[in-house]
Amino acid sequence: MIRFAPADLPESREMRLKRMYQGAQIKAIPGTDRRMVLIPKPKTDRIGGKDLVDEAILAWAREVLDAIFPVAQPVGSQD
C-alpha cells in the first residue's frame, strides 16, 4: 500500500478515491484527529503485473495527487 497523509477529504473526494483506486482505504492516524489514505501499490498489469518503479511510480503518484488532492486556487486569482 502507498500512504498519502494527512488526508482530510470531503465526502465527494472519498467517493472519487474509492471509485478510481479499487481497494483504497481511509484510516485514522494514531494519536491524532487526522486521517491518511492507503492505495494499493500500482502494477504494470492487474494480474501478474510487476510493481511500477522509478519515473512510472512518480508519474502515478502525481496523477493521484492531481485527482484526489487538487491544489486550491487562491481567491481572486485568474488562470
C-alpha positions in Angstrom: 0.0 0.0 0.0 1.1 3.6 -0.7 0.3 6.1 2.0 -0.8 9.7 1.5 -1.1 11.8 4.7 -2.6 13.9 6.0 -5.7 13.4 4.0 -8.7 15.3 5.3 -11.0 14.8 2.3 -14.6 15.9 1.8 -17.1 13.0 1.2 -17.1 13.7 -2.6 -13.3 13.2 -2.8 -13.6 10.0 -0.7 -16.1 8.6 -3.2 -13.9 9.6 -6.1 -10.9 7.9 -4.4 -12.7 4.6 -3.9 -14.1 4.7 -7.5 -10.8 5.4 -9.1 -8.5 3.3 -7.0 -10.1 0.0 -6.0 -9.0 -1.2 -2.6 -8.2 2.3 -1.4 -8.8 2.8 2.3 -9.1 5.9 4.6 -7.8 5.3 8.1 -7.2 7.4 11.2 -3.6 8.4 12.0 -3.0 7.0 15.5 -2.7 9.7 18.2 -4.2 12.4 16.1 -7.5 13.6 14.7 -6.1 13.4 11.1 -6.6 10.7 8.5 -4.5 9.0 5.9 -5.2 7.4 2.5 -3.9 4.0 1.6 -3.9 2.9 -2.0 -2.7 -0.5 -3.3 0.7 -0.3 -5.0 0.2 0.1 -8.7 1.4 -2.6 -11.1 2.1 -2.9 -14.8 -0.9 -5.2 -15.3 -3.8 -6.1 -13.0 -3.0 -9.8 -13.0 0.7 -10.9 -12.8 2.0 -7.4 -13.3 5.2 -6.0 -11.8 5.3 -3.1 -9.4 5.8 0.3 -11.0 9.2 1.8 -10.3 11.2 5.0 -10.9 9.6 7.5 -13.2 6.4 5.4 -13.6 5.6 5.3 -9.9 6.3 9.1 -9.6 4.0 9.8 -12.5 1.3 7.6 -10.9 1.7 9.5 -7.6 1.3 12.8 -9.4 -1.9 11.5 -11.0 -3.2 10.6 -7.6 -2.3 14.0 -6.1 -3.9 15.8 -9.1 -7.1 13.7 -9.0 -7.7 13.4 -5.2 -5.7 16.3 -3.6 -6.1 19.2 -6.0 -4.4 22.5 -5.0 -7.0 25.1 -4.2 -6.7 28.3 -6.3 -6.3 31.5 -4.2 -9.3 33.7 -4.1 -9.2 36.3 -6.8 -6.5 34.5 -8.9 -7.1 34.2 -12.6 -5.8 31.4 -14.9 
